[in-house]
């Protein structure tokens, strides 16, 4: 997620563009609170910014810029809290941002990220659905939604998301790696091995794929042995499902 956090500085600049035009004298309450909120936002004092921008909205509920700025302040504080692994607080702030603007892609993405880290996969799906509805080519959202479906053992939907990634980015390993993981969980050695081999064609040094290939080849050998000794244990069946595919 590091490559996403650099958006914070870009988004902060939105406060400057939305700054109200103020007169030196006879300043209205909503403009005063808005100005103080924006000044606090420039200093990244999000608590003060949110407090003042809330007052600005209360003073003039029809001023669109104040609501936009309040949403951005909630968003920025939420991003910082998620980055600090304060997931519950971050989710709360990002939810407030989405109440003010349900089309806020950044808020949906980071709230989903926080929910995944809490293991709240069902709630995360709603945010990933919103992201993918807005952009069907969002492979990051497809990747994370596939992982959420996998954790919920909804393997068909997970496979559909990883297959969509392959369709959109056939020279990227992640879709094949995700499919191989699901097939391993389903004890389907041959399709898992096919996908792992595809990963290694794209990224020969991928250690995860190398290790999976070893396990799958061992499982394949065990399956041949099982034909003679039905009681033997298949090593793939014990593969855990706790880590997201990379």
VENTA-V219518 format. One record per residue. N is the residue number from 1. RES is the residue in one small letter. BURIAL is I if it has 9 or more other ideal C-beta (glycine too) atoms within 8 Angstrom, else O. Layout:
BEGIN
n | res | burial
N | RES | BURIAL
N | RES | BURIAL
END
This chain:
BEGIN
n | res | burial
1 | x | O
2 | x | O
3 | x | O
4 | x | I
5 | x | I
6 | x | O
7 | x | O
8 | x | I
9 | x | O
10 | x | O
11 | x | I
12 | x | I
13 | x | O
14 | x | I
15 | x | I
16 | x | O
17 | x | O
18 | x | I
19 | x | O
20 | x | I
21 | x | O
22 | x | O
23 | x | O
24 | x | O
25 | x | O
26 | x | O
27 | x | I
28 | x | O
29 | x | O
30 | x | I
31 | x | I
32 | x | I
33 | x | I
34 | x | I
35 | x | I
36 | x | I
37 | x | I
38 | x | I
39 | x | O
40 | x | I
41 | x | I
42 | x | I
43 | x | O
44 | x | O
45 | x | O
46 | x | I
47 | x | O
48 | x | I
49 | x | I
50 | x | I
51 | x | I
52 | x | I
53 | x | I
54 | x | I
55 | x | I
56 | x | I
57 | x | I
58 | x | O
59 | x | I
60 | x | I
61 | x | O
62 | x | O
63 | x | I
64 | x | O
65 | x | I
66 | x | I
67 | x | I
68 | x | I
69 | x | I
70 | x | I
71 | x | I
72 | x | I
73 | x | I
74 | x | I
75 | x | I
76 | x | I
77 | x | I
78 | x | I
79 | x | I
80 | x | I
81 | x | I
82 | x | I
83 | x | O
84 | x | O
85 | x | O
86 | x | O
87 | x | I
88 | x | O
89 | x | I
90 | x | I
91 | x | I
92 | x | I
93 | x | I
94 | x | I
95 | x | I
96 | x | I
97 | x | I
98 | x | I
99 | x | O
100 | x | I
101 | x | I
102 | x | O
103 | x | O
104 | x | I
105 | x | O
106 | x | I
107 | x | I
108 | x | I
109 | x | I
110 | x | I
111 | x | I
112 | x | I
113 | x | I
114 | x | I
115 | x | I
116 | x | I
117 | x | O
118 | x | I
119 | x | O
120 | x | O
121 | x | I
122 | x | O
123 | x | O
124 | x | I
125 | x | I
126 | x | O
127 | x | I
128 | x | I
129 | x | I
130 | x | I
131 | x | I
132 | x | I
133 | x | O
134 | x | O
135 | x | O
136 | x | O
137 | x | O
138 | x | I
139 | x | I
140 | x | O
141 | x | I
142 | x | I
143 | x | I
144 | x | I
145 | x | I
146 | x | I
147 | x | I
148 | x | I
149 | x | I
150 | x | I
151 | x | I
152 | x | O
153 | x | O
154 | x | O
155 | x | I
156 | x | O
157 | x | I
158 | x | I
159 | x | I
160 | x | O
161 | x | I
162 | x | I
163 | x | I
164 | x | I
165 | x | I
166 | x | I
167 | x | O
168 | x | I
169 | x | I
170 | x | O
171 | x | O
172 | x | I
173 | x | I
174 | x | I
175 | x | I
176 | x | I
177 | x | I
178 | x | I
179 | x | I
180 | x | I
181 | x | I
182 | x | I
183 | x | I
184 | x | I
185 | x | I
186 | x | O
187 | x | O
188 | x | O
189 | x | I
190 | x | O
191 | x | I
192 | x | I
193 | x | I
194 | x | O
195 | x | I
196 | x | I
197 | x | I
198 | x | I
199 | x | I
200 | x | I
201 | x | O
202 | x | I
203 | x | O
204 | x | O
205 | x | O
206 | x | I
207 | x | O
208 | x | I
209 | x | I
210 | x | I
211 | x | O
212 | x | I
213 | x | I
214 | x | O
215 | x | I
216 | x | I
217 | x | I
218 | x | I
219 | x | I
220 | x | I
221 | x | O
222 | x | I
223 | x | I
224 | x | O
225 | x | I
226 | x | I
227 | x | O
228 | x | O
229 | x | O
230 | x | O
231 | x | O
232 | x | O
233 | x | O
234 | x | I
235 | x | I
236 | x | I
237 | x | O
238 | x | O
239 | x | O
240 | x | O
241 | x | I
242 | x | O
243 | x | O
244 | x | O
245 | x | I
246 | x | O
END
